[in-house]
C-alpha cells in the first residue's frame, strides 16, 4: 500500500535536501519578486558589513569571514544571475557610501571569493578544488587591491611600508631590554644593526605576509560557509581527511616561476627578481609543508611497527625539524605527479 501523505510530505516546507540543490540559473534568467527581495536583503547585508569594515577597525577583521557569505547563499538559492546582481548593487551602493576605490577593494577581496564559493558549491566541485581556487583568488585580489591603493586611491605603498616599519620598531623596542638579548645578537652586531636587519627582512617579504594572511582568511571563510550552509539544510561535501591532502599539480607552476626568478636573479644579478623569488617561496613553502605533512601522517598510520618505535621516530623527526621540513616539501612537490600513496599501496599488495 502507498502512503497517501507521501506527496504532502514532499511538499512540506523545511530545510532543503542537499541532493535537491539546484543548479545555478543562467545570468540572463528572469528574476521574480522572491529573488529580487532576497537580492535586496543580501545586498543590504554586504553594504552594511562593508561600510563598517571601512570605518571601524574591529569590523575589518570580521569582514573577510562574513562578507563572502551573502553572495554564496544567494547564488545557491537563486542562481548566478541573482549573485551577479547582488554583486553589482553592492558595489554601486558601497561606492556612494564610501568611495569607488574602497568599494572596488571590498568587492575584489571579499565578495569575489563568495561568488566563487557559491558557484562551486552549486556545481558540486571537490572541496580541495574550491580551497585551491579560493586561496588563489585571495592571493591575486590582494595584489590587485594593493596596486589600486598605491596608484589610484592615493595611498602610496611607501606610506604603508613606513607604517609597517614604525610598527616593527615599536614591537622590537618592547624586547630591547629583555634578559638574554645579548646572547641572541650575532657577534660584532649591536642592537640598532640587528633590529634594522630584521625590519629590512620583513619589509622584503611583506607581500608574502599579506597574501598568506588573505589565503588563511579565505580558508576560514570557506569553513564558515560550510557550517552556515549545513545549518540551512544544504548537503555540502566534506573536506577529505587531512592525510589525503595534496598540492594540485597546476599550482606547482608558481613554484617553478619562483625557482626561475631565483636562478635568473642570482646570475644576472637582479634584486627585483630575488625579491619576487623570496616572496613566492615564503607563500609556497608553508602550503607545501602542510601537504608533505599530510603524506607523513598517512604513511605513519599505515606503517606496521610498534607504537613506541613510531613515537621515537616522530621525536627524532621533530628534533631534526629543518631536515624533516625540507624532506616534506620535496615530497609535496612530486606527490601530485607520482601519487606516492597509490604506489605504496600497490607495493604493499604485491609483498603480501
C-alpha positions, -999 to 999 in steps of 0.1 A, spaced: 0 0 0 11 35 -7 12 63 19 -15 89 9 5 116 28 37 108 9 32 136 -17 22 161 10 54 153 30 75 160 0 58 194 -5 61 204 31 84 233 36 116 227 55 153 226 52 163 219 16 178 185 10 214 185 -3 205 161 -31 180 187 -43 205 215 -45 196 235 -77 220 242 -105 227 279 -110 202 298 -131 215 315 -163 228 350 -158 201 364 -181 173 345 -163 141 362 -154 141 375 -118 108 371 -99 97 390 -68 111 365 -43 145 365 -59 146 404 -60 137 405 -23 165 381 -14 189 401 -36 179 433 -17 184 416 17 218 402 8 229 435 -8 219 453 24 240 429 45 270 433 23 268 471 22 264 473 60 293 450 67 315 467 41 307 502 54 315 491 90 347 474 79 358 505 61 354 528 91 356 506 122 389 487 128 373 457 146 349 450 117 378 449 92 389 417 109 354 402 107 347 413 71 369 387 54 349 359 71 314 374 69 313 393 36 316 362 12 286 345 29 257 366 15 269 362 -21 275 325 -16 240 320 -2 221 340 -28 239 320 -56 229 287 -41 193 297 -36 187 318 -67 215 311 -92 243 330 -108 221 358 -121 210 368 -87 245 366 -74 258 388 -101 230 413 -95 238 413 -58 275 419 -66 267 449 -89 242 465 -65 266 461 -35 294 477 -55 273 507 -65 259 514 -30 293 510 -14 307 534 -39 282 560 -28 286 554 9 324 551 9 343 558 -23 346 539 -56 381 525 -48 372 513 -13 341 496 -28 362 480 -55 387 467 -29 359 452 -8 342 436 -38 375 422 -51 389 409 -18 358 395 -1 327 393 -23 345 377 -53 356 348 -32 319 344 -20 308 343 -57 334 316 -65 324 296 -34 287 298 -43 293 287 -79 315 258 -67 291 246 -40 262 247 -65 281 228 -92 294 202 -66 331 209 -71 356 190 -49 364 207 -16 402 208 -23 395 224 -57 373 250 -40 400 257 -14 428 259 -41 407 283 -62 397 303 -32 432 308 -20 444 316 -55 417 342 -58 426 356 -24 462 360 -34 455 377 -68 428 400 -54 451 411 -25 478 421 -50 453 440 -72 439 458 -41 475 468 -31 480 482 -66 447 501 -65 457 516 -32 491 525 -45 483 540 -79 447 551 -78 433 556 -43 461 580 -32 476 557 -6 512 551 -18 529 518 -10 557 538 6 533 551 33 521 516 40 558 504 43 566 533 66 537 524 88 548 488 88 584 498 97 572 520 126 551 491 139 581 468 137 603 493 155 577 497 184 574 459 186 612 455 187 615 481 214 594 460 237 621 433 237 651 456 237 657 453 274 648 416 277 672 394 297 694 372 275 690 396 245 728 399 242 731 362 236 707 365 207 727 391 189 752 379 163 789 385 172 800 420 164 765 433 159 748 459 180 711 463 187 705 490 160 720 469 133 702 438 144 668 455 145 673 471 111 682 438 96 650 423 109 629 452 96 646 450 62 638 413 60 602 417 69 598 446 45 612 424 18 586 397 24 557 420 32 537 410 1 541 373 10 528 381 46 498 399 32 490 372 7 494 344 32 471 363 56 445 366 28 448 329 20 443 320 56 412 342 58 399 326 26 403 291 42 385 303 74 357 318 52 353 285 34 349 266 67 324 292 80 304 290 47 303 252 50 290 254 86 263 280 77 251 262 46 248 229 65 228 248 92 205 259 63 200 223 53 223 220 23 244 190 19 279 202 13 308 179 5 332 174 35 368 181 32 388 149 28 408 137 58 440 157 64 461 126 55 447 128 19 456 165 12 480 171 -16 491 201 -38 473 205 -70 498 200 -99 487 232 -116 497 252 -86 533 239 -89 538 263 -118 541 291 -92 569 272 -75 586 267 -109 583 305 -115 599 311 -81 628 288 -90 633 306 -123 633 340 -107 658 328 -81 682 314 -107 678 345 -130 682 369 -101 714 351 -89 732 350 -123 722 384 -137 722 396 -107 689 414 -101 674 424 -67 639 426 -80 639 390 -93 654 379 -60 626 397 -41 599 381 -62 615 347 -57 617 352 -19 580 362 -17 569 333 -38 589 308 -17 575 322 15 540 318 1 545 282 -12 567 267 15 541 267 43 515 252 19 539 225 6 550 217 42 513 211 51 508 188 21 540 169 29 529 166 65 496 151 54 515 124 35 537 117 65 505 113 86 491 89 60 523 68 59 527 67 97 492 54 102 499 25 78 534 17 90 533 -17 106 557 -12 136 553 -9 173 537 23 186 566 30 208 590 29 179 567 52 159 567 77 188 605 76 190 607 80 152 584 111 154 605 126 182 637 122 161 620 138 131 609 168 153 644 172 167 657 174 131 630 197 121 649 216 94 658 185 75 623 170 81 606 201 67 629 201 37 621 164 30 583 170 34 585 199 10 602 177 -16 576 150 -11 548 176 -17 564 187 -50 565 152 -65 534 137 -49 509 153 -73 528 139 -102 538 104 -89 509 98 -64 531 82 -37 501 68 -17 488 48 -47 523 35 -54 529 24 -18 495 7 -16 503 -12 -48 537 -22 -35 522 -34 -2 497 -56 -21 524 -72 -41 545 -80 -10 516 -95 9 
